[in-house]
Amino acid sequence: MEERRKNKRLPIRLELAINELFRQDHEIIPMVNKEIHVVNISRTGIGFECESELPLGYYFDARIDFDKLNYFYCVVKIVRKVDHDGTNLYGCEFVGLAEFLSKKVDEYQASVEENLD
């Protein structure tokens, strides 16, 4: 299979809670702290696992923590879902992420690669 990703996925372990999903037409779905487990990150988005069914095309607010000093807030859009052994794997893209924030992902990548050496 041909690799189509523009940016390298990096392993990461984050626990996030979704309070609500929303769309641009102001439709809101309350989620009441639905837990998700982020498994990878790239300059353009995140991948996460969730036991619940989440609708594609919806957005949610997230805080991405690399460590206590390096984090950023963002909006992500759910763009794909794959069923994997009874768990839903979702792919999300960052929406309107400023360049200086995406550089935090580059810094994280450098630290991950440095630790592999």
N, C-alpha and C positions, 0 to 999 in steps of 0.2 A: 504494500500500500504506500502510495506517495505521501510524504509528509507535507501537509498544507499549512501548518502553523507558521505564523510570522515571528513569533517570539517563543523562546524556550520556556517550558513549564518547569517550575522549581517545587520540590516537595516542601510543604509547610504544614504545621499542625496548629489550627486555630479553632476555637469554639466560638460561634457567634449565635446570637439570638435575634430572630426576626420578629419585630413587633407588628409590622403591617406590610402588605404588598400593595403596590399602587400602579396605575397606568396613567398615561398622559391625559386621558379623558376624565381624570379625577375619580375614577372608580377605585375604591379602597377595600381591601380584604383584611380584616383584623386577624392577627396570627398569635397574639398573646405569648410572646417569648418562645416561639418555635425554635428549637435548637438545631443547628446545622454544624457539620464538621468539615472545615475547609481542609482539603488535601493537597492542593497545588495552587500556585500563583504564577502569573506572567505579567509582563508590562501591560497587557491588554485586558486581563481578567482573572477570575478565580474558578476553581473547580471545587465542588463540595458534595458531601453525602447527606442524605436526609431520608428518613423512613416515610415521611409524609409525601403526598402528591402535591406538587406546586405547579401553578399554571405558567406556561411559557409566555414571554412577552411582558411580564410584570417586572417591576423594579422594587428594590429595597435599599435602605440605608445600612451602611456597614462601617465598622471601625477595624482597620487592618493593623494588627500589632506585630511588629517584628521583635521588639523587646520593649522595655519600659520607657525608653527614650525615643524610639523610632516607630511611629505609627502615623496613620492618616485616616481621615473620614472620606467616604466616597459613596456614590450611588452606583449600584450594579443592576444590570438587566439580565434576567434569566433567558438564555437563548437556546439551550438544548437540554435534553434529558435522555438518559440511557438506564435501563433496568439492568442491575448487576447483582446477581445472587440475592434477590429479595430487597436490595437497597437501591434507592434511586441516586444516580450520579448526575449532577447538574453542572452545566457550563454557563458561566456568566461573563459578561463583558463590562468593563468600567465605562461609565457614561461621563463624558466631559472631564476626564481626569487631567489636571494641569500637568505640564511637562515636569515641573520641579517635584511633583508627587510621584510620577512614574519613575523618576530617578531614584526614589527610595527603593523601588523594586530592583533596580540595577545594583544598588549598594548591597541589598540582601543577596542577590545572585553572586556578587563578588565574595561575600563572606561565606556563602555555602561552598563555592568552588575552592576557596582558600582552606576551608576545613577538610576538604577531600584530599588535599595534597599531603 
